[in-house]
Amino acid sequence: MIKAEVILYTRPGCHLCDVAKAAMAGSGCPDSYELTEVNIDSDPLLVERYGNHIPVVLINGVEAFRHRVDPEVFRARVLGL
């Protein structure tokens, strides 16, 4: 099974990012994706692009969520449903 590539754009101290991670963890498909967390503060271009509009979640290179993650929708997108 090929795992989905999930990128979470975040920054330290981001409460909504913690909530998003919890939603992804609670989606019931932890073995179906690889999560990479990217601290936007490490790249000025990412800070310019996202600013305070985080978390942002990309699934296989496509923006799937911004600010809030719905666990059921996350699962469906990761599994390609």
C-alpha positions, 0 to 999 in steps of 0.5 A: 500500500502506498502511503499518502504524503501529508505536510503540516505547515505549523509553528511552535506554540500554534494551538490550532496546529495541535488541534489539527494534529489531534484530528489527523491522529483521530482519523483512524488511518495512521498507517495510511500516511506519512506526516511531515511537519514544517515550521514556517518560521524556518523559511521567510517565503513560507511566512510570507505565504501563510503568515497567521493562516496556519495550520495548513495541511497538504495531502499529496501536494494539494492543499486540503485544509487550512485552520481546521481539520475534519477527521472524517474528511481527512481520512477520506482524502488520505484513502482517496475515497 
